[in-house]
Amino acid sequence: MNEPRQNLNIELTATNKDRLEKLRNWNGMTQKEMVSRVLGWFCDQDRVVQQIILGQIPEDIAPDVATLMLKRMNEDTGQTRKTKKRGRSALVVEIPSDPIKR
């Protein structure tokens, strides 16, 4: 059974809205579906990863934190990593080049 959905309104700059539209189109999904997946992924991340993404790590230590996080992620079962909440494996795969930079 599907989980009940909630609506969330967000404000984007025109540039980011265009970028979102290109990514949405390139991936063949709706904006709601794409944003929902990205936010779900973000919420499943380690708290330190969330803080890095949100820019809450001081600039002077950010490179060291990023290096430590990459080392820790690399030590997790090779190319796969289990998410804590869902226990699923996330495969590291190569994807085609960024459609925004084309």
C-alpha positions in Angstrom: 0.0 0.0 0.0 1.3 3.4 -0.9 2.3 5.8 1.9 0.1 8.9 2.1 1.7 11.9 0.3 2.2 15.5 1.6 2.7 18.5 -0.6 5.6 20.9 -0.2 6.0 24.2 -2.0 9.6 25.3 -2.7 11.0 28.5 -4.2 13.8 28.2 -6.8 15.7 30.8 -8.8 14.9 30.8 -12.5 18.3 29.2 -13.2 17.7 26.3 -10.8 14.2 25.9 -12.1 15.6 25.5 -15.6 18.2 23.1 -14.4 15.6 21.0 -12.6 13.5 21.0 -15.7 16.4 19.7 -17.8 17.2 17.0 -15.3 13.6 16.0 -15.0 13.2 15.8 -18.8 16.5 13.9 -19.2 15.4 11.3 -16.6 11.9 11.0 -17.9 10.1 11.8 -14.6 7.9 14.4 -13.1 9.3 17.2 -11.0 7.4 15.9 -8.0 8.8 12.4 -8.4 12.4 13.6 -8.9 12.3 16.0 -5.9 10.7 13.4 -3.8 13.5 10.9 -4.6 16.2 13.4 -4.0 14.8 14.4 -0.6 14.3 10.8 0.3 17.9 10.1 -0.6 19.1 13.1 1.4 17.2 12.0 4.5 18.7 8.5 4.3 22.3 9.9 4.3 24.6 10.0 7.3 24.3 13.1 9.4 27.8 14.3 8.4 27.0 13.9 4.7 23.8 16.0 5.3 25.9 18.7 7.0 28.4 18.8 4.1 25.6 19.1 1.6 23.9 21.8 3.6 27.2 23.8 3.9 27.2 23.4 7.7 30.9 22.3 7.9 33.3 25.1 8.4 35.3 25.8 5.2 38.7 25.3 6.9 37.9 21.7 7.9 35.6 20.8 5.0 38.4 19.2 2.9 39.4 17.0 5.8 35.8 16.0 6.6 35.2 15.1 2.9 38.4 13.0 2.8 37.4 11.1 5.9 33.9 10.5 4.6 35.2 9.2 1.3 37.6 6.9 3.2 34.8 5.6 5.4 32.5 5.1 2.4 35.3 3.2 0.5 35.8 0.9 3.5 32.1 -0.1 3.4 31.8 -3.4 1.5 33.7 -2.2 -1.6 31.4 -0.8 -4.2 28.1 -1.2 -2.3 26.9 0.6 0.8 23.9 -0.3 3.1 21.6 2.6 4.1 20.9 2.4 7.8 17.1 2.9 7.7 16.2 0.6 4.8 19.0 -1.9 4.7 19.3 -1.7 0.9 22.4 -1.8 -1.1 23.3 1.3 -3.1 25.4 0.4 -6.1 28.0 2.8 -7.4 27.5 3.1 -11.2 28.7 5.4 -13.9 26.0 7.5 -15.5 26.1 9.4 -18.7 27.5 13.0 -18.7 25.6 15.8 -17.0 22.7 17.0 -19.2 22.9 20.5 -17.7 26.5 21.0 -18.9 25.7 20.2 -22.5 
